[in-house]
Amino acid sequence: MQQGIVFKGLWYLLFAHLFIWGFLPGLLVESLPLDVVEGAYWGGEWQWGYYKHPPFPAWVLHLFQSSLGDIGPFFLSQICIALTLFCVWQIGRRSLAPEQSAFAVLALMGVYYFTWPTMEFNHNIAQMPIWAAAVWLFYRAVNDWRYADWLLLGLVAGLGLLTKYSILVLLAAMFLWMVWRPELRKGLLRPQLWSGVLVMALVFLPHLLWLVQHDFLPFTYFEDRTVSAAEDGSRIFGPLRFLLVQLVDHLPLLLLLMMAGFWRRGCWQKPAAGTAFIWFMGLAPALLTLVGAILTGAGMRDMWGTPMWNLSGLILASMIPADLLRQRQRRLVVLFGGFLLLLAVLMLLFVGFKDQIRNKPSRTGWPDQALAQSLSSEWSKHSGCPLKLVAGDYWLAELIALELPGASAVPDADLKLAPWVDQRRVEAQGMIELVGGDQPRWGDTLAELGAWAAEGQLSVPWPRLPDHEPLRLSWRLWLPESDCPQ
């Protein structure tokens, strides 16, 4: 009976955490975070790819944002965390004792990636359940060799490729596991595996065709990111720094374990039998990434480690006796509960009052609705058609496009980055371009559109900082060449 109560406490704790982080932030923000705005806008264009990333997270994010408003993206992030924890629980059930599996789920809430970064849904957060589900299905597939598991693994891997290309590191780790294990090598030729590969290829094929048609735009963006990251350190220092940051991201978990009395040597054991798979899949992706960065000299971003540590809790659980976890379950739940409560309070203060505390506007404090209304008003002075195209800095243009029914954005005022907009559409619908400040410095990316019809400035107060200097923007517009298109 005592054990059952503690297990219920764990699930109630996780449910409360996911509810608080999934619903309350959306009630406190004025505007959505940077990556959320970009993804939600992209998804509404329903493309098979975008100039930075594959399309799947943007599609899902758009559905949540359009149906639930500002709450939607935060709720989606916590769904991703819940699905990740569920998959980890399933992996643990097949290889560890129930107490160890429960601890592994709880332990992940002490890992940085599972809490604070989830306030901003992006491709890194979207990867987390996909990586966890892929590992779970792969574990089932190589043990049972059922077609259903391999087909599902192919589907999940295909969605992973439509989420972020870094899942290739996980697929490489799976391949190495099969090569390393003598009993699995012959399986590389079995039809079950190749049926999964076929499903993965079919899921990825439309995006591959899009890449060919658009000169592999996301790879250009990725190259720019790795080059800029490489400038931060040497070929060796950069990867070592990445590894150190990943360790720091686990510090809350380690400190909570020390507080629970796990600092004694007698609390630990050699990894439980049959956990080689967990250790390999839990560490190999990060190690392969490090080796690749060292060999190529490519830079690394700390947040690329987000999906790589889903098995951290299982690795730790394999080194703690199940009997000891059974004895200390209540203490662990109380400690982690207190930690999550503190984080929740800090999160709500951060989301609701960070502008006032810093006396500086934040991304979630922008007057998006007021901006959209002001620009629509300026546009209506010159045209009877609705405003349908907004160009400018990608954050600003996409933020406003989200607030205008049926509007599209041209990020960075570059038509090459917006395949859904061409010169013919601009001529038919007209367009407004924005830059920050009263002294505009217009770029030359829209030079082929010819002279603009009007220009001006607007000023909008910050909703959370009414006494702060207002937001000032300059605009210019091109009018439709004919009657409003239907």
Secondary structure in CASP SS format (residue, H / E / C, confidence):
PFRMAT SS
TARGET T0000
AUTHOR 0000-0000-0000
METHOD secondary structure of the structure
MODEL  1
M C 1.00
Q H 1.00
Q H 1.00
G H 1.00
I H 1.00
V H 1.00
F H 1.00
K H 1.00
G H 1.00
L H 1.00
W H 1.00
Y H 1.00
L H 1.00
L H 1.00
F H 1.00
A H 1.00
H H 1.00
L H 1.00
F H 1.00
I H 1.00
W H 1.00
G H 1.00
F H 1.00
L H 1.00
P H 1.00
G H 1.00
L H 1.00
L H 1.00
V C 1.00
E C 1.00
S C 1.00
L C 1.00
P C 1.00
L H 1.00
D H 1.00
V H 1.00
V H 1.00
E H 1.00
G H 1.00
A H 1.00
Y H 1.00
W H 1.00
G H 1.00
G H 1.00
E H 1.00
W C 1.00
Q C 1.00
W C 1.00
G C 1.00
Y C 1.00
Y C 1.00
K C 1.00
H C 1.00
P C 1.00
P C 1.00
F H 1.00
P H 1.00
A H 1.00
W H 1.00
V H 1.00
L H 1.00
H H 1.00
L H 1.00
F H 1.00
Q H 1.00
S H 1.00
S H 1.00
L H 1.00
G C 1.00
D C 1.00
I H 1.00
G H 1.00
P H 1.00
F H 1.00
F H 1.00
L H 1.00
S H 1.00
Q H 1.00
I H 1.00
C H 1.00
I H 1.00
A H 1.00
L H 1.00
T H 1.00
L H 1.00
F H 1.00
C H 1.00
V H 1.00
W H 1.00
Q H 1.00
I H 1.00
G H 1.00
R H 1.00
R H 1.00
S H 1.00
L C 1.00
A C 1.00
P H 1.00
E H 1.00
Q H 1.00
S H 1.00
A H 1.00
F H 1.00
A H 1.00
V H 1.00
L H 1.00
A H 1.00
L H 1.00
M C 1.00
G C 1.00
V C 1.00
Y H 1.00
Y H 1.00
F H 1.00
T C 1.00
W H 1.00
P H 1.00
T H 1.00
M H 1.00
E C 1.00
F C 1.00
N C 1.00
H H 1.00
N H 1.00
I H 1.00
A H 1.00
Q H 1.00
M H 1.00
P H 1.00
I H 1.00
W H 1.00
A H 1.00
A H 1.00
A H 1.00
V H 1.00
W H 1.00
L H 1.00
F H 1.00
Y H 1.00
R H 1.00
A H 1.00
V H 1.00
N H 1.00
D H 1.00
W C 1.00
R C 1.00
Y H 1.00
A H 1.00
D H 1.00
W H 1.00
L H 1.00
L H 1.00
L H 1.00
G H 1.00
L H 1.00
V H 1.00
A H 1.00
G H 1.00
L H 1.00
G H 1.00
L H 1.00
L C 1.00
T C 1.00
K C 1.00
Y C 1.00
S C 1.00
I H 1.00
L H 1.00
V H 1.00
L H 1.00
L H 1.00
A H 1.00
A H 1.00
M H 1.00
F H 1.00
L H 1.00
W H 1.00
M H 1.00
V H 1.00
W H 1.00
R C 1.00
P H 1.00
E H 1.00
L H 1.00
R H 1.00
K H 1.00
G H 1.00
L H 1.00
L H 1.00
R C 1.00
P H 1.00
Q H 1.00
L H 1.00
W H 1.00
S H 1.00
G H 1.00
V H 1.00
L H 1.00
V H 1.00
M H 1.00
A H 1.00
L H 1.00
V H 1.00
F H 1.00
L H 1.00
P H 1.00
H H 1.00
L H 1.00
L H 1.00
W H 1.00
L H 1.00
V H 1.00
Q H 1.00
H C 1.00
D C 1.00
F C 1.00
L H 1.00
P H 1.00
F H 1.00
T H 1.00
Y H 1.00
F H 1.00
E H 1.00
D H 1.00
R H 1.00
T H 1.00
V H 1.00
S H 1.00
A H 1.00
A H 1.00
E C 1.00
D C 1.00
G C 1.00
S C 1.00
R C 1.00
I C 1.00
F H 1.00
G H 1.00
P H 1.00
L H 1.00
R H 1.00
F H 1.00
L H 1.00
L H 1.00
V H 1.00
Q H 1.00
L H 1.00
V H 1.00
D C 1.00
H C 1.00
L H 1.00
P H 1.00
L H 1.00
L H 1.00
L H 1.00
L H 1.00
L H 1.00
M H 1.00
M H 1.00
A C 1.00
G C 1.00
F C 1.00
W C 1.00
R C 1.00
R H 1.00
G H 1.00
C H 1.00
W C 1.00
Q C 1.00
K C 1.00
P C 1.00
A C 1.00
A C 1.00
G C 1.00
T C 1.00
A H 1.00
F H 1.00
I H 1.00
W H 1.00
F H 1.00
M H 1.00
G H 1.00
L H 1.00
A H 1.00
P H 1.00
A H 1.00
L H 1.00
L H 1.00
T H 1.00
L H 1.00
V H 1.00
G H 1.00
A H 1.00
I H 1.00
L H 1.00
T H 1.00
G C 1.00
A C 1.00
G C 1.00
M C 1.00
R C 1.00
D H 1.00
M H 1.00
W H 1.00
G H 1.00
T H 1.00
P H 1.00
M H 1.00
W H 1.00
N C 1.00
L C 1.00
S H 1.00
G H 1.00
L H 1.00
I H 1.00
L H 1.00
A H 1.00
S C 1.00
M C 1.00
I C 1.00
P C 1.00
A H 1.00
D H 1.00
L H 1.00
L H 1.00
R H 1.00
Q H 1.00
R C 1.00
Q H 1.00
R H 1.00
R H 1.00
L H 1.00
V H 1.00
V H 1.00
L H 1.00
F H 1.00
G H 1.00
G H 1.00
F H 1.00
L H 1.00
L H 1.00
L H 1.00
L H 1.00
A H 1.00
V H 1.00
L H 1.00
M H 1.00
L H 1.00
L H 1.00
F H 1.00
V H 1.00
G H 1.00
F H 1.00
K H 1.00
D H 1.00
Q H 1.00
I H 1.00
R H 1.00
N C 1.00
K C 1.00
P C 1.00
S C 1.00
R H 1.00
T H 1.00
G H 1.00
W C 1.00
P C 1.00
D H 1.00
Q H 1.00
A H 1.00
L H 1.00
A H 1.00
Q H 1.00
S H 1.00
L H 1.00
S H 1.00
S H 1.00
E H 1.00
W H 1.00
S H 1.00
K C 1.00
H C 1.00
S C 1.00
G C 1.00
C C 1.00
P C 1.00
L C 1.00
K C 1.00
L E 1.00
V E 1.00
A E 1.00
G E 1.00
D C 1.00
Y H 1.00
W H 1.00
L H 1.00
A H 1.00
E H 1.00
L H 1.00
I H 1.00
A H 1.00
L H 1.00
E H 1.00
L C 1.00
P C 1.00
G C 1.00
A C 1.00
S E 1.00
A E 1.00
V E 1.00
P E 1.00
D C 1.00
A C 1.00
D C 1.00
L H 1.00
K H 1.00
L H 1.00
A C 1.00
P C 1.00
W C 1.00
V C 1.00
D C 1.00
Q H 1.00
R H 1.00
R H 1.00
V H 1.00
E H 1.00
A H 1.00
Q H 1.00
G C 1.00
M E 1.00
I E 1.00
E E 1.00
L E 1.00
V E 1.00
G E 1.00
G C 1.00
D C 1.00
Q C 1.00
P C 1.00
R C 1.00
W C 1.00
G C 1.00
D C 1.00
T C 1.00
L C 1.00
A H 1.00
E H 1.00
L H 1.00
G C 1.00
A C 1.00
W C 1.00
A C 1.00
A E 1.00
E E 1.00
G E 1.00
Q E 1.00
L E 1.00
S E 1.00
V E 1.00
P C 1.00
W C 1.00
P C 1.00
R C 1.00
L C 1.00
P C 1.00
D C 1.00
H C 1.00
E C 1.00
P C 1.00
L E 1.00
R E 1.00
L E 1.00
S E 1.00
W E 1.00
R E 1.00
L E 1.00
W E 1.00
L C 1.00
P C 1.00
E C 1.00
S C 1.00
D C 1.00
C C 1.00
P C 1.00
Q C 1.00
END
